[in-house]
Amino acid sequence: MTSQPVIVQPTGQGEFQVRVSAQGPSFFVDEPLAMGGLASGPTPYDLLSAALGACTAMTLSLYARRKGIPLTDVQVSVTHRRDAVTGRDAFERALYIEGTFDDAQKARLLVMADKCPVGKTLAAGADIQTHLASKTEPVIPNRPCDQTHPGAMVQACEEMDA
């Protein structure tokens, strides 16, 4: 399944600021002041970290609901670094989970975290194909909701249950 396009365009403000148009309101992505940006939004690597954290929290919550695990709170903290020697990127994900569950349920949630679709994409890598477009993509206000991620989370839960 192909997702709806996310449109990214420079705003002309500062050295790096771009506007991202996706589902919901548009937002800025930028670099910190110290790097010449306006610090008007998250950096691209902040967004990658946020995607991993959001997917993890959503997937854990979905799995807990499906399995009747009384998960009352979840927080995911993600840090990113690039190894200076190998150049390989690394994300560290810390989970805070709260609820009245036993050690076996807690262990299942930890395993489920590694099955979140964005985490699996980052771990496996992805193919990126680039081409020139003959015209710009229209920015569609209130565009249709993308169904790629919810379906991938459900599939991850079903694979965990198999």
C-alpha positions in Angstrom: 0.0 0.0 0.0 1.3 3.4 -0.9 0.9 6.3 1.5 -0.4 9.7 0.8 2.4 12.1 -0.2 4.0 14.3 2.4 4.9 17.6 0.8 8.0 19.5 1.9 9.0 22.9 0.6 11.4 25.6 1.7 9.7 28.7 3.2 12.4 31.2 2.2 12.9 32.0 5.9 16.3 31.3 7.4 18.8 28.9 5.9 16.9 25.6 6.5 13.3 26.1 7.4 10.8 24.0 5.4 7.1 23.6 5.7 5.8 20.0 5.9 2.2 19.4 4.7 0.9 16.0 5.8 -2.2 14.8 7.6 -3.4 17.5 10.0 -1.9 21.0 10.3 1.3 21.8 8.5 4.4 22.3 10.5 8.0 23.6 10.2 11.2 21.5 10.2 14.3 23.4 10.9 17.8 23.3 12.4 19.0 24.8 15.7 20.1 28.4 16.0 23.7 27.3 16.5 23.6 25.5 13.1 22.2 28.6 11.3 18.6 27.6 11.5 15.7 29.5 13.1 14.9 26.7 15.6 11.3 26.9 14.5 10.6 23.2 14.5 12.1 19.7 15.0 15.2 18.7 13.0 14.9 15.9 10.5 16.5 13.5 12.9 14.1 14.6 15.6 11.4 13.6 13.3 12.9 10.1 12.7 13.2 9.7 16.5 9.6 10.9 16.9 8.4 8.5 14.3 10.0 5.6 16.1 8.7 6.7 19.5 5.2 7.4 18.2 5.0 4.1 16.4 6.2 2.3 19.5 3.7 3.9 21.8 0.8 3.4 19.4 1.8 -0.2 18.8 2.1 -1.0 22.5 -1.2 0.6 23.3 -3.0 -1.2 20.5 -1.5 -4.6 21.5 -2.4 -4.0 25.2 -6.0 -3.2 24.2 -6.2 -6.3 22.0 -4.8 -8.6 24.7 -6.6 -7.0 27.6 -3.3 -6.0 29.2 -4.1 -3.2 31.7 -1.5 -0.7 30.3 -2.4 2.7 31.9 0.6 4.8 30.7 3.4 4.5 28.2 6.2 6.9 27.4 8.9 6.3 24.8 12.1 8.3 24.9 14.3 8.1 21.8 17.8 9.4 21.3 19.8 9.3 18.0 23.5 9.3 17.4 25.8 8.5 14.6 28.9 6.4 15.3 32.0 8.6 14.4 34.0 5.6 13.3 31.4 3.5 11.3 29.1 6.2 10.3 26.2 3.9 11.3 23.1 5.6 12.9 21.9 4.2 16.2 18.6 4.9 18.0 18.2 4.2 21.7 14.6 3.6 22.8 13.7 3.7 26.5 10.2 2.6 27.5 8.3 3.6 30.6 5.2 1.4 31.0 2.7 1.6 33.8 -0.2 -0.7 34.7 -1.2 -3.7 36.8 0.4 -6.4 34.8 2.6 -9.3 35.6 6.2 -10.0 34.5 5.1 -12.1 31.6 2.9 -9.3 30.2 5.7 -6.8 30.7 8.0 -9.1 28.8 5.5 -9.4 26.0 5.2 -5.6 25.8 9.0 -5.3 25.5 9.0 -7.8 22.7 6.1 -6.0 21.0 8.1 -2.8 21.1 10.6 -4.3 18.7 7.8 -5.2 16.3 6.6 -1.7 15.7 6.5 -1.0 11.9 8.7 2.1 12.0 11.3 0.3 14.1 11.3 -2.7 11.7 11.7 -0.3 8.8 14.7 1.5 10.4 16.3 -1.8 11.4 15.9 -3.3 7.9 16.7 -0.2 6.0 14.6 0.9 3.1 14.9 1.4 -0.7 14.7 5.0 -1.8 13.9 5.8 -5.4 14.3 9.4 -6.6 12.9 10.8 -9.8 12.2 14.3 -11.2 8.5 15.3 -11.3 7.0 17.3 -14.1 4.9 19.4 -11.8 4.4 20.2 -8.1 2.1 18.1 -6.0 -0.9 20.0 -4.7 -1.1 20.6 -1.0 -4.5 19.2 -0.1 -6.0 20.7 3.1 -7.6 18.0 5.2 -6.3 15.3 2.9 -7.6 11.7 3.3 -6.2 9.9 6.2 -3.3 7.6 5.4 -4.0 3.9 6.3 -0.5 2.5 5.8 0.6 2.7 9.5 -2.5 1.5 11.2 -2.6 -1.6 9.0 1.0 -2.2 9.7 0.5 -2.0 13.5 -2.4 -4.5 13.3 -0.3 -6.8 11.2 2.5 -6.6 13.8 0.0 -7.5 16.6 -1.3 -10.4 14.6 2.3 -11.7 13.9 3.0 -11.4 17.7 -0.1 -13.5 18.4 0.8 -16.2 15.8 
